[in-house]
Amino acid sequence: MKTKQWLCGLSLALLAATTQLACQSKTQEKSEEVREDYKDVIEAQREGDTSEVREEQAELDSSRQEYREMAKDSTR
């Protein structure tokens, strides 16, 4: 019986650890996406195309909002 409880506890600890790592990697991926979108905005500004700057800025804003929501959810 103790072996079964030990394995159950170990499995639960492993599950909790992998879930936490999965959440961290998702937020890390999203932060990299935000960084790439920011670079796209800067590049569009250098080119001087106003409509492209607006599109890239909209993408950046939505990526930032998604990142904030993911970060808030991961700390709960």
C-alpha positions in Angstrom: 0.0 0.0 0.0 2.8 2.4 0.8 4.4 1.8 -2.6 1.1 2.7 -4.3 0.9 6.0 -2.3 4.5 6.8 -3.0 4.0 6.3 -6.7 0.8 8.3 -6.7 2.5 11.2 -4.9 5.5 11.1 -7.2 3.2 11.1 -10.2 1.3 14.1 -8.9 4.6 16.0 -8.3 5.8 15.2 -11.8 2.5 16.4 -13.3 2.6 19.6 -11.3 6.2 20.3 -12.4 5.5 19.7 -16.1 2.4 21.8 -16.1 4.3 24.7 -14.6 7.1 24.3 -17.2 4.5 24.2 -20.0 3.0 27.5 -18.9 6.4 29.1 -18.7 7.3 28.0 -22.2 4.1 29.4 -23.6 4.7 32.8 -22.1 8.3 32.7 -23.2 7.2 31.9 -26.8 4.6 34.8 -26.7 7.3 37.2 -25.4 9.5 36.3 -28.3 6.5 36.9 -30.7 6.0 40.3 -29.1 9.7 41.1 -29.7 9.5 40.0 -33.3 6.3 42.1 -33.9 8.2 45.1 -32.3 11.0 44.6 -34.8 8.5 44.5 -37.6 7.1 47.9 -36.5 10.5 49.4 -36.4 11.3 48.1 -39.9 8.1 49.4 -41.3 8.8 52.8 -39.8 12.2 52.9 -41.4 10.6 52.1 -44.8 8.1 54.9 -44.3 5.0 53.0 -45.4 2.3 54.4 -43.1 -0.3 51.7 -43.8 2.2 48.9 -43.1 3.2 50.7 -39.8 -0.5 50.7 -38.8 -0.9 47.0 -39.6 2.3 46.0 -37.8 1.4 48.2 -34.8 -2.0 46.5 -34.6 -0.3 43.1 -34.5 2.1 44.3 -31.9 -0.8 45.6 -29.7 -2.7 42.3 -29.9 0.4 40.3 -29.2 1.2 42.4 -26.1 -2.4 42.0 -24.9 -2.2 38.2 -25.3 1.1 38.2 -23.5 -0.3 40.2 -20.6 -3.3 37.8 -20.3 -1.0 34.7 -20.4 1.3 36.2 -17.8 -1.6 37.0 -15.6 -3.1 33.5 -15.9 0.2 31.8 -15.3 0.7 33.7 -11.9 -2.7 32.5 -10.7 
